[in-house]
């Protein structure tokens, strides 16, 4: 399978790249700086703009599926919503009909109608980014007939580089019970499992170990 991986050099994106290659897939790594992508015979690194439909249409062409691990380090928070719109507009033109999106934890429910980002314990420093990720999810959910089948994978609140155990729990819109954490390596496994065996079309889901 050929995967268009948008944001292949970040903390999560780089683990997704490694997992995809270990499973024998070919990858088009769409990044701002292609020279930062490790050389590999099954990786084609290209420069692209994740918020520009024309760029995504050109760079993702020939892929079977897209994985969006875009994580803007600079720029306005609404870049994530622009990214969602660009995916829906650009990927169909590239011939790509499905995308798995690396999402955020803040929009997960801790109780009916209560989001994690709105709880007193949620760190203030992360609120703007968390809300931007919720708005990104809202873009996908607002489309009654999306031109691309999307799956939005929210990690638990704690995700960091760690051990690749190969096991994880699955959930929906509700934050999974403690301990709600996962290694970036196990999160990448969940992403590739969805790539290979799609089970969450046009839905958000979550994982934790």
N, C-alpha and C positions, 0 to 999 in steps of 0.2 A: 504494500500500500504506500502511496505517496502522500505525505502529510505536509501541509503548509503550516509552519509553526511561527506565529507572530510573537515576537519577544522571546527569542531563544537564548538570550544570554543573562537573563535575570536569575534570581535565586530559585524561583520555581521553574521558569522556562528552561534553564540549563539542565535541570533534573528531568524534565519532560523530554528534552532532546536526547539525553543519555538513555532513558528508558525506551524511547522509540527505536533508537539504533540497536539496543540490545535485543529487541524483538524482531529485528531484520527489516524495519521500514526504511524507506527513503524519505529525506526531509528537505524541504525548501525552508531555510531559516531566514525569515523576514525581520530585519533589524535595522537600527539606525546606522550602525557601523559594522559592515560585514567582516572587516578585518579582525573583529573581536571573537568571531565564531571559530572554535577549534576545527582545524582541517580534518576532513574524513571523506573517504571515497563515496559515501552515500549521503553527503550533505552538500547542498548548493546554497551558499550564503548570498543574499541579495539585499540591497538597500531599499527600504520601503517606509512609507508613512502610514501608520495604523489608523489615522483619522481621515485619510483621503481615499474615497472609493476608487478613483482612477488608479492610484498606486496599488491598492489591493487587487484590483481586477488584473493588473499586469503581472504582479509578482506571484500571485497564487495560482496562475493559470497552469493547468496540467495536474493539479492535485486532486486526490480523491476525497479529502476531508481537510478541514482547517482546525487548528487549535490556537486559541487566542489567549496568550499569556502577557498581553500588553500591560505594562505597568509604568505609567508616566512619572518620571522623577521631577520634572519641572512642568510649568504651564498651568493653566486654570483647571480646576476640578472637573469642569464639564467636558474635558478631553475624553473621559471615559464614555460619556453619552455619545460624543461625536464618533468614538471608536465603534460603538454598537451600531450606529446608523451607517457608518462606512462599511461594516461587515455585511449588513443586510443589502446594501446597494452594490458593493463591489464584488462580493463572492459569486453571486449568480452570473455575473459577466465573465468570471474566471472559470465557470463551469463547475463550481463547488457548491454542493447542495446541503452541506452539514458543517456545523461548527460547534466545538466544545470550548466553553469560555471559563477561564480561571476567574472566579468571583471572589467576593469578600464575605466575611463572617457577620458584619454588623447588621445585615438585613435579616438574619435568622431570628425566628421567634423564640422567646424564652417563656412565653405564656400567650394564650390567644390574644392577638392584637397588640402584643408588646414586643418590640424589637430589641435585640441586644444593644444596638447603638443608643437606644433611649433610656437604658438603665443607668442608675447613678454610678455604678461601678465601672462603666465603660470609660476608658481613658480619653480625656478631653483632646489630647494631641492627635487622636486618630479619628475624631468625629467627622471632620470635613471630608477626609478620604472615604470613610465608611459610608457617608451619605451619598457621595458621588457614585460609589459602587451600587448602592440601592437604586439610584436614578438610572444607572446603566441597566440593571435588571428590569426596571420599569419600562424601559424602551422596548426590550424584547417582549415583555408581557402585553404591551399595548398593541401589538400587531395581531389582528384577528386571523390573518392568513400569511404568516411569515414567508418571504421568498427563500429563506434558508432555514432548515431545521436546526434549532439551537438547543444546547444543554448548558446550564449554568451551574458550575460546581463550586459551592461555598466550602471553604475549609473551616475547621474549628477556630476559636480565637487564638490558639497557640499553634503556629506552624513554623518550623525552623529546620535547617539541615540536620540530619541525624541518621538513624539506622534504617536500612531497607528491610522491613520484616516480612512484607508481602501479605499482611493482613490488615483489614480495616472494617469498620462498621458503616453501614449506609443509613441515611435518613432523608427526610424531605425538606420541609420549610422550618422545622423545629430544631433548635440546637440540641445535639445529642447529649445524653447525660454525662456527667464527669466520669472519668477524666477526659475532657474534650480537647484533645491535642492530636497532632499527627506530624510525622517527619515529612519534609519536602519530597523525600524519596518515595514514601508510601503514597503521598498525594499524587505523585506522577504515575504510580501504578494505577490508581483509580482513574486518572485521565485516560491512560492508554487502554484500560479495560473498557471504558465507554467508547473510545475510538473503534475498537475491534468488535465489541458486542453492544451496540447502542440499546439502552433500556430507559432513557429519560428524554424522549423527544419533546421539545418545547416546554421543558420543565426545569426548575431549579432542584438540585439535590445537594446533599452534604455528606461528608465522610469524617470519620475520626477513628483512632485506634482504640 
